[in-house]
Amino acid sequence: MGKEFEILKVYVKLYAACRHAIAPIDAVFEALKAKRELEEITKISVEPTPCGPTCRDKGSDHPSAAPLQYPFSVAMRLPERGRPNQYCEEVVRDRSIQALARKVEMAVSDKWETAYPRKRGATVTVQHRSGNKLGSEVESPKGT
């Protein structure tokens, strides 16, 4: 007794989103920490682990489906008022979040396909109307 503790094998999921969406959520927040001109965003490229692209739907109209949809969860993290713990009808139906979700494009990269399941990270690149690109990469989501 006392040599191995099962509690050390769990993680704290910081958002109510799908577990595999947490790294993209963290990465998009990091990418836009300094610049939050959401109306200038033309595209958000997300490269998650191989599990991610199975949840490609760009929008949801129901709080029970939205946490499983990467584009919606990523978009929900961008506005100051949006937090991926608030999958309520009001937020899910928010037109500005729905519009951002439609700008999310998903693709699996060789890097994350090779690293999975040891690492459950993501790479995010946000492109603005000016051509400026901001990016971030998260190897292990917060809480893991």
Protein Blocks (a to p, Z undefined) as FASTA:
>chain_A
ZZacfklmpccdfbfcdfklmmmmmmmmmmmmmpccfklpmbdcddddfklmmmmbfbdc
bfklmmmmmklmmmmmmpmklccklccfklmmmmklmmmmmmpccdddfklmmmpmkbcc
dddddddfkopacddddfbdghZZ
